[in-house]
Amino acid sequence: MRRGVVVTWEQVRVGLLILVALVVLSVGVFLVGDTGNVFGERYRLVTLVRSASGLVPGAAVQLAGQTVGQVDDIRFITPDQRPETQEAVAIWLAINVDVQDQIRGDSRAQVRTQGLLGDRLIDIRPGSSDARVLQPGDTVASASALDYDALLAEGAEAVGDLTDVARNLSGLTQGILEGRGTLGQLVVDEQLYERMVGLAESLDTLVASAAAPDGTLMRVLTDDTLYTAVRSAVTSFDTLARSVVEGEGTLGQLVRSDSLYRELNGTVSRADSLLASLLAGEGSAGRLFSDEGLYEELLRTLVELNSMLEDVRRDPARYVPDISVF
């Protein structure tokens, strides 16, 4: 017959101590898990977002970076009940009542990522003093969250572009090393290199000769004769310009005096009047321009005179009269 196990008081105390330690540890883990005020009173708000990617019930709700609650529930919005901005997910938030005064009508809720593990949470921006305090059941407006999937896709596309650029640069470098194209010829063509070296030597010789003490360049830089000649020319030009401005000489009279202008103006006026008279048919010269009868008569006279001269050249004796003295 089996004998019963006797439990001593020391074993009971050890068991109770372990139980209390487990309870304390559980509460500590619960508190350290940023769940906020576990036993405090809370109220519910809702925020509408297009995507709640990675967010789960129980996730932390922060206000200006401080944990004040947790995500209570996540629900889909039926298509016929979605707002014009097409948010598809409603996120219910359980928030401590003692921060209710901080969340107002102009507050914004945003889905963010925290930590290296990428934990998702809701971060609320406090409102301003002149905005209305949100009441239980109200909707807190949402702000656009960073779409990490889109960022990763863009990053992958950028990496692909960089790969293409690197591949093109590699092909270009290979072509240059093989001597293809103009740049390749510049790199590998020894004759071109020798010609460039010869050109550099020629330029060096030219510069050295120009910089020699008896060279043209040094004479220009050091000889006072050129400076004196240039200064004399500038002085002469200045004297000429001053005399012209002051009206001295023929050129000065042309610049300063208006008598030549008046004479030219009068001549042009008289020529214009004469031309107008000719075009109007006034006077003998004008009739020559405008009278067709006079023109035809003059033309006929010239024709007859030309005919007579031809006849005289053919038979000049005909026009010499016989003169008899006896």
C-alpha positions as CSV (number, residue, x, y, z in Angstrom):
1,M,0.0,0.0,0.0
2,R,1.4,3.3,-1.1
3,R,2.1,5.9,1.5
4,G,1.0,9.5,0.9
5,V,3.5,12.3,0.1
6,V,3.9,14.7,2.9
7,V,4.2,18.4,1.9
8,T,6.1,20.4,4.3
9,W,5.6,24.1,5.0
10,E,8.9,24.9,3.5
11,Q,7.8,23.4,0.2
12,V,4.6,25.4,0.3
13,R,6.5,28.6,0.9
14,V,8.8,27.9,-2.0
15,G,5.8,27.2,-4.3
16,L,4.1,30.5,-3.2
17,L,7.3,32.4,-3.8
18,I,7.7,30.9,-7.3
19,L,4.0,31.8,-8.1
20,V,4.4,35.4,-6.9
21,A,7.6,35.7,-8.9
22,L,5.9,34.5,-12.0
23,V,3.0,37.0,-11.5
24,V,5.5,39.8,-11.0
25,L,7.5,38.7,-14.0
26,S,4.3,38.6,-16.2
27,V,3.2,42.1,-15.1
28,G,6.8,43.4,-15.6
29,V,6.9,41.9,-19.1
30,F,3.5,43.4,-19.8
31,L,4.6,46.8,-18.7
32,V,7.9,46.7,-20.5
33,G,6.1,45.7,-23.7
34,D,5.0,49.4,-24.0
35,T,1.3,48.6,-23.6
36,G,0.9,51.7,-21.5
37,N,-1.3,52.1,-18.5
38,V,-2.7,48.6,-18.1
39,F,-5.3,49.4,-15.4
40,G,-6.1,53.0,-16.4
41,E,-9.4,54.1,-18.0
42,R,-9.3,54.3,-21.8
43,Y,-11.5,55.7,-24.6
44,R,-11.7,54.6,-28.2
45,L,-10.9,56.6,-31.3
46,V,-10.8,55.4,-34.9
47,T,-8.6,56.3,-37.8
48,L,-9.0,55.4,-41.5
49,V,-6.1,54.3,-43.6
50,R,-5.6,52.9,-47.1
51,S,-3.3,50.1,-45.9
52,A,-2.5,48.7,-42.4
53,S,0.4,46.6,-43.7
54,G,2.2,44.9,-40.8
55,L,-0.1,46.4,-38.1
56,V,-1.8,44.0,-35.7
57,P,-4.2,44.3,-32.8
58,G,-2.2,45.0,-29.6
59,A,0.3,47.2,-31.4
60,A,1.4,50.3,-29.5
61,V,-0.3,53.7,-30.0
62,Q,2.1,56.6,-29.3
63,L,1.4,60.3,-28.8
64,A,4.4,62.4,-29.7
65,G,6.6,59.4,-29.3
66,Q,5.2,58.3,-25.9
67,T,3.1,55.1,-25.6
68,V,-0.5,56.0,-24.5
69,G,-2.5,53.0,-25.6
70,Q,-2.8,50.2,-28.1
71,V,-4.5,49.1,-31.3
72,D,-7.8,47.6,-30.2
73,D,-9.2,46.3,-33.5
74,I,-8.6,46.4,-37.2
75,R,-11.6,46.1,-39.6
76,F,-12.2,46.5,-43.4
77,I,-14.5,49.2,-44.6
78,T,-17.1,47.9,-47.1
79,P,-16.7,49.5,-50.5
80,D,-20.1,51.3,-50.3
81,Q,-19.1,52.9,-47.0
82,R,-15.6,54.1,-47.9
83,P,-15.0,57.9,-47.9
84,E,-14.1,59.8,-51.1
85,T,-10.4,59.4,-50.2
86,Q,-10.8,55.6,-50.6
87,E,-9.5,54.5,-47.2
88,A,-10.2,50.8,-46.9
89,V,-9.2,50.0,-43.3
90,A,-10.6,51.2,-40.0
91,I,-8.2,51.0,-37.0
92,W,-9.8,51.3,-33.6
93,L,-7.5,52.7,-30.9
94,A,-7.8,52.3,-27.1
95,I,-6.1,55.4,-25.6
96,N,-5.6,56.5,-22.0
97,V,-8.1,59.1,-20.9
98,D,-5.5,61.2,-19.2
99,V,-4.1,62.3,-22.6
100,Q,-7.5,63.0,-24.2
101,D,-6.9,66.8,-24.0
102,Q,-3.8,66.3,-26.3
103,I,-5.7,64.7,-29.2
104,R,-7.8,67.3,-31.1
105,G,-9.4,67.9,-34.4
106,D,-6.2,68.8,-36.2
107,S,-4.2,65.8,-34.8
108,R,-2.9,63.3,-37.4
109,A,-2.4,59.5,-36.9
110,Q,0.3,57.7,-39.0
111,V,1.3,54.1,-39.3
112,R,5.1,54.0,-38.5
113,T,7.8,51.4,-38.1
114,Q,9.8,51.2,-34.9
115,G,13.1,49.4,-34.1
116,L,15.3,47.2,-36.1
117,L,12.7,44.4,-36.2
118,G,10.2,46.7,-38.0
119,D,7.5,46.7,-35.4
120,R,4.5,48.6,-36.7
121,L,2.6,51.1,-34.5
122,I,0.3,54.1,-34.6
123,D,1.9,57.5,-33.9
124,I,-0.5,60.5,-33.2
125,R,0.6,64.1,-33.6
126,P,-0.8,66.3,-30.8
127,G,-3.3,69.0,-31.8
128,S,-3.3,72.7,-31.4
129,S,-5.0,74.6,-28.5
130,D,-7.7,76.2,-30.7
131,A,-8.9,72.8,-32.1
132,R,-11.8,70.7,-30.7
133,V,-10.9,67.9,-28.3
134,L,-11.9,64.5,-29.9
135,Q,-14.5,62.6,-28.0
136,P,-14.9,58.8,-27.7
137,G,-15.9,57.3,-31.0
138,D,-14.5,60.3,-33.1
139,T,-12.3,59.9,-36.1
140,V,-8.7,61.1,-35.9
141,A,-7.5,62.1,-39.4
142,S,-4.7,60.0,-40.8
143,A,-1.4,61.1,-42.5
144,S,0.2,59.3,-45.4
145,A,2.5,56.5,-44.2
146,L,5.7,55.6,-45.9
147,D,5.2,52.7,-48.3
148,Y,8.2,50.6,-47.7
149,D,7.3,48.2,-50.4
150,A,7.2,51.0,-53.0
151,L,10.5,52.3,-51.6
152,L,12.1,48.9,-51.9
153,A,10.8,48.6,-55.5
154,E,12.2,52.0,-56.4
155,G,15.5,51.0,-54.7
156,A,15.6,47.8,-56.8
157,E,14.9,49.8,-59.9
158,A,17.7,52.2,-59.0
159,V,20.1,49.4,-58.4
160,G,19.2,47.9,-61.8
161,D,19.9,51.3,-63.4
162,L,23.2,51.5,-61.7
163,T,24.0,48.0,-62.9
164,D,23.2,49.0,-66.5
165,V,25.4,52.1,-66.1
166,A,28.3,50.0,-64.7
167,R,27.9,47.5,-67.6
168,N,27.9,50.4,-70.1
169,L,31.0,51.9,-68.5
170,S,32.7,48.5,-68.6
171,G,32.0,48.1,-72.3
172,L,33.2,51.7,-73.0
173,T,36.4,51.1,-71.0
174,Q,37.0,47.8,-72.9
175,G,36.5,49.5,-76.2
176,I,39.0,52.3,-75.3
177,L,41.6,49.7,-74.2
178,E,41.1,47.9,-77.5
179,G,41.6,51.1,-79.4
180,R,38.1,51.5,-80.8
181,G,36.8,55.0,-81.6
182,T,38.5,58.3,-81.3
183,L,39.1,58.1,-77.6
184,G,40.5,54.6,-78.0
185,Q,42.9,55.9,-80.7
186,L,44.0,58.6,-78.3
187,V,44.8,56.0,-75.7
188,V,46.6,53.3,-77.7
189,D,47.9,55.0,-80.9
190,E,51.6,55.5,-80.4
191,Q,52.0,57.7,-83.6
192,L,49.4,60.1,-82.3
193,Y,51.2,60.2,-79.0
194,E,54.4,61.0,-80.7
195,R,52.8,63.7,-82.7
196,M,51.3,65.3,-79.6
197,V,54.8,65.1,-77.9
198,G,56.3,66.8,-81.0
199,L,53.6,69.5,-80.9
200,A,54.3,70.1,-77.2
201,E,58.0,70.4,-77.9
202,S,57.4,72.8,-80.7
203,L,55.2,74.9,-78.5
204,D,57.8,74.8,-75.8
205,T,60.5,76.0,-78.3
206,L,58.2,78.8,-79.5
207,V,57.4,80.0,-76.0
208,A,61.1,79.8,-75.1
209,S,62.1,81.9,-78.1
210,A,59.4,84.4,-77.5
211,A,60.4,84.7,-73.8
212,A,64.1,85.2,-74.8
213,P,65.6,88.6,-73.8
214,D,65.9,89.6,-77.5
215,G,62.6,87.9,-78.5
216,T,59.5,89.8,-79.8
217,L,57.4,89.1,-76.7
218,M,60.0,90.3,-74.3
219,R,60.6,93.4,-76.4
220,V,56.9,94.1,-76.3
221,L,56.9,93.7,-72.5
222,T,60.1,95.5,-71.7
223,D,60.8,98.0,-74.5
224,D,59.5,101.5,-73.8
225,T,59.4,102.3,-77.6
226,L,56.1,100.6,-78.2
227,Y,54.6,102.1,-75.1
228,T,55.7,105.6,-76.3
229,A,54.4,105.1,-79.8
230,V,51.0,103.9,-78.5
231,R,50.8,106.8,-76.1
232,S,51.7,109.2,-78.9
233,A,49.0,107.8,-81.1
234,V,46.4,108.0,-78.3
235,T,47.4,111.6,-77.7
236,S,47.1,112.5,-81.4
237,F,43.7,110.9,-81.6
238,D,42.6,112.7,-78.5
239,T,43.8,116.0,-80.0
240,L,42.0,115.3,-83.3
241,A,38.8,114.3,-81.5
242,R,38.9,117.5,-79.4
243,S,39.4,119.7,-82.4
244,V,36.4,118.0,-84.2
245,V,34.2,118.4,-81.1
246,E,35.2,122.1,-80.9
247,G,34.4,122.7,-84.6
248,E,37.9,123.3,-85.8
249,G,38.8,122.4,-89.4
250,T,36.7,121.0,-92.2
251,L,35.7,117.9,-90.3
252,G,34.8,120.0,-87.2
253,Q,32.7,122.3,-89.4
254,L,30.9,119.2,-90.7
255,V,30.2,118.0,-87.2
256,R,29.4,121.3,-85.5
257,S,28.0,123.7,-88.1
258,D,24.5,123.3,-89.5
259,S,25.2,125.4,-92.6
260,L,26.2,122.4,-94.7
261,Y,23.0,120.6,-93.5
262,R,20.9,123.6,-94.6
263,E,22.6,123.8,-98.0
264,L,22.2,120.1,-98.6
265,N,18.5,120.3,-97.5
266,G,17.9,123.2,-99.9
267,T,19.6,121.3,-102.7
268,V,17.5,118.3,-102.1
269,S,14.4,120.4,-102.0
270,R,15.2,122.1,-105.3
271,A,16.0,118.7,-106.9
272,D,12.7,117.4,-105.6
273,S,10.8,120.4,-107.1
274,L,12.6,120.0,-110.4
275,L,11.8,116.3,-110.5
276,A,8.1,117.0,-109.7
277,S,8.0,119.6,-112.5
278,L,9.5,117.1,-115.0
279,L,7.0,114.4,-113.9
280,A,4.1,117.0,-114.2
281,G,5.2,117.9,-117.8
282,E,6.0,121.5,-117.0
283,G,8.5,123.4,-119.2
284,S,10.4,122.1,-122.3
285,A,12.2,119.4,-120.4
286,G,8.9,118.3,-118.8
287,R,7.2,118.1,-122.2
288,L,10.1,115.9,-123.4
289,F,9.1,113.5,-120.6
290,S,5.3,113.6,-120.9
291,D,4.3,114.9,-124.4
292,E,4.1,111.8,-126.7
293,G,3.6,113.9,-129.8
294,L,6.7,115.9,-129.2
295,Y,8.6,112.6,-128.6
296,E,7.3,111.1,-131.9
297,E,8.2,114.3,-133.8
298,L,11.7,114.4,-132.3
299,L,12.1,110.7,-133.1
300,R,11.0,111.3,-136.7
301,T,13.4,114.2,-137.1
302,L,16.2,112.1,-135.8
303,V,15.3,109.3,-138.3
304,E,15.3,111.8,-141.2
305,L,18.5,113.4,-140.1
306,N,20.1,110.0,-139.9
307,S,18.8,109.1,-143.4
308,M,20.2,112.3,-144.8
309,L,23.6,111.7,-143.3
310,E,23.7,108.2,-144.8
311,D,22.9,109.7,-148.2
312,V,25.6,112.3,-147.8
313,R,28.2,109.6,-147.1
314,R,27.1,107.6,-150.1
315,D,27.0,110.6,-152.6
316,P,28.6,113.8,-151.2
317,A,28.8,115.4,-154.6
318,R,25.1,115.5,-154.8
319,Y,25.0,118.1,-152.0
320,V,27.8,120.3,-153.4
321,P,26.2,123.0,-155.8
322,D,27.9,123.8,-159.1
323,I,29.4,127.2,-158.9
324,S,30.4,129.0,-162.1
325,V,32.1,132.3,-162.1
326,F,32.1,132.8,-165.9
